[in-house]
Amino acid sequence: MKTPVLITADLTQENAQALAQFIKTISHDAIRQCVADDAQTFLVRDALDSLREALDVVGIDPQ
């Protein structure tokens, strides 16, 4: 298992809500268009899912 990286971000409530909504709605295809290959697509999706979970822990839930 790879060593996790801890990140911290100061977001306004509005920014956090917008980020949660973005993560909820971005499609696999949209991510794929922005990265080099399918493997990176899945890595980005996993990273976004981790961010979504962290937002959920602090009470930010996409609408």
Contacts in CASP RR format, 6 or more apart in sequence:
PFRMAT RR
TARGET T0000
AUTHOR 0000-0000-0000
METHOD contacts of the structure
MODEL  1
MKTPVLITADLTQENAQALAQFIKTISHDAIRQCVADDAQTFLVRDALDS
LREALDVVGIDPQ
11 19 0 8 1.000
13 60 0 8 1.000
16 55 0 8 1.000
16 58 0 8 1.000
16 60 0 8 1.000
17 60 0 8 1.000
17 62 0 8 1.000
17 63 0 8 1.000
19 51 0 8 1.000
19 55 0 8 1.000
19 60 0 8 1.000
20 52 0 8 1.000
20 55 0 8 1.000
20 56 0 8 1.000
20 60 0 8 1.000
20 61 0 8 1.000
20 62 0 8 1.000
21 62 0 8 1.000
21 63 0 8 1.000
23 48 0 8 1.000
23 49 0 8 1.000
23 51 0 8 1.000
23 52 0 8 1.000
23 55 0 8 1.000
23 62 0 8 1.000
24 52 0 8 1.000
24 62 0 8 1.000
25 62 0 8 1.000
26 48 0 8 1.000
28 41 0 8 1.000
28 45 0 8 1.000
31 41 0 8 1.000
31 44 0 8 1.000
31 45 0 8 1.000
31 48 0 8 1.000
32 38 0 8 1.000
32 41 0 8 1.000
34 44 0 8 1.000
35 41 0 8 1.000
35 44 0 8 1.000
52 62 0 8 1.000
55 61 0 8 1.000
END
